[in-house]
């Protein structure tokens, strides 16, 4: 159960960070809020790149394999 809560927290934090980054970028650049969505998508792509190097292969998690709920318990 603890791994599930940790996974939910990680996913929620990443989603919130991506949305906040998109909104902050459009505010700083003084452009239309419409651009927040593409910027958030770029942040999500960057997160996927990071997850591919830090997390367990085949998952979108940035958690180490020991804490990732997708890792089978042996």
ZIURFEN-V543073 format. One record per residue. N is the residue number from 0. SS is DSSP state (alpha for helix, beta for strand, coil for the rest). BURIAL is # if it has 9 or more other C-alpha atoms within 8 Angstrom, else .. Layout:
n & ss & burial
N & SS & BURIAL
N & SS & BURIAL
This chain:
n & ss & burial
0 & coil & .
1 & alpha & .
2 & alpha & #
3 & alpha & .
4 & alpha & .
5 & alpha & #
6 & alpha & #
7 & alpha & .
8 & alpha & .
9 & alpha & #
10 & alpha & #
11 & alpha & .
12 & alpha & .
13 & alpha & #
14 & alpha & .
15 & alpha & .
16 & alpha & .
17 & alpha & #
18 & alpha & #
19 & alpha & .
20 & alpha & #
21 & alpha & #
22 & alpha & #
23 & alpha & .
24 & alpha & #
25 & alpha & #
26 & alpha & #
27 & alpha & .
28 & alpha & .
29 & coil & .
30 & coil & .
31 & coil & .
32 & coil & .
33 & coil & .
34 & alpha & #
35 & alpha & #
36 & alpha & #
37 & alpha & .
38 & alpha & #
39 & alpha & #
40 & alpha & #
41 & alpha & .
42 & alpha & #
43 & alpha & #
44 & alpha & .
45 & alpha & .
46 & alpha & #
47 & alpha & #
48 & alpha & .
49 & alpha & #
50 & alpha & #
51 & alpha & #
52 & alpha & .
53 & alpha & #
54 & coil & #
55 & coil & #
56 & coil & .
57 & coil & .
58 & coil & #
59 & coil & #
60 & coil & #
61 & coil & #
62 & coil & #
63 & coil & #
64 & coil & .
65 & coil & .
66 & coil & #
67 & coil & #
68 & coil & .
69 & coil & .
70 & coil & #
71 & coil & .
72 & coil & .
73 & coil & .
